[in-house]
Amino acid sequence: MWGAGRITLKQTRRNQEGIMKIRQVTNVAVAGVIAFMLAGGSAFAQGGQMRERAEKARSAEKKVTNLDKLVMAKIDFLMQNREQLQLTEDQVGQIEQIQQQYQQDKDDIEQQQEQVKNDLRSAVEAEQFDATQVRNLLMEYYNLEQQIGSLAVDTLSQLNQVLTDAQRQMMRSMLQLKLEGMFKEGREATE
C-alpha cells in the first residue's frame, strides 16, 4: 500500500507540474493574443505585418508601464527634495494624497485587468471558441490599459499643479544637474 501511495503522490506531482506548464503556456498565448489583437487585425488579414503589429502593441504597453514609473519617480523626487524645493506642509499633504489616490485607482484598474485576463484565458481555452467574445474581452483589456495611461498623465498634471512656478523651475534645474552628472559619470567610466 505504501508503494502505491508513493506512485500516486509522484503522479499527482507530475500532474500538478503539467498543469502549471499548461497554464504558463496559456498565459503566454493569451499575452500574445492580447498583444496581437491590440495591434489590430487578424493573422489572415495582416499576413507578414502580424509580428510588427504585436511589437507595437507590446511597445504601447511598455509606454504605459513607463508612465507609471515616471509618476512614482516624480513623487519620490518631490518627497526626497521637499526641503530644497521648499514645499509647504500643505503641498506635501497634497502630494501624499495624490499618490494614495493614484495607487488606489491603479490597483483597481489592474484588478479589473486581471479579471479580464482570466476571462480571456477561459474564452481561449473553451471547447467552443467564440471569436466575438475574445475580441470584446481584448477591447475591454485595451480600454483598461488606456485608463491606466490616462490616470498616469492626469496624476502628473495634478503633481505639477501642486507646485508653484518657482518650484517647477527649481525642479527642472535640479533634474538637469542630476542628468548632467549622470552623463559625466558615464563618460568618465568609459575613459
C-alpha positions, 0 to 999 in steps of 0.5 A: 500500500505504501508503494502505491501511495508513493506512485500516486503522490509522484503522479499527482506531482507530475500532474500538478507540474503539467498543469502549471506548464499548461497554464504558463503556456496559456498565459503566454498565448493569451499575452500574445493574443492580447498583444496581437489583437491590440495591434489590430487585425487578424493573422489572415488579414495582416499576413507578414505585418502580424509580428510588427503589429504585436511589437507595437502593441507590446511597445504601447504597453511598455509606454504605459508601464513607463508612465507609471514609473515616471509618476512614482519617480516624480513623487519620490523626487518631490518627497526626497527634495521637499526641503530644497524645493521648499514645499509647504506642509500643505503641498506635501499633504497634497502630494501624499494624497495624490499618490494614495489616490493614484495607487488606489485607482491603479490597483483597481484598474489592474484588478479589473485587468486581471479579471479580464485576463482570466476571462480571456484565458477561459474564452481561449481555452473553451471547447467552443471558441467564440471569436466575438467574445475574445475580441470584446474581452481584448477591447475591454483589456485595451480600454483598461490599459488606456485608463491606466495611461490616462490616470498616469498623465492626469496624476502628473498634471495634478503633481505639477499643479501642486507646485508653484512656478518657482518650484517647477523651475527649481525642479527642472534645474535640479533634474538637469544637474542630476542628468548632467552628472549622470552623463559625466559619470558615464563618460568618465567610466568609459575613459 
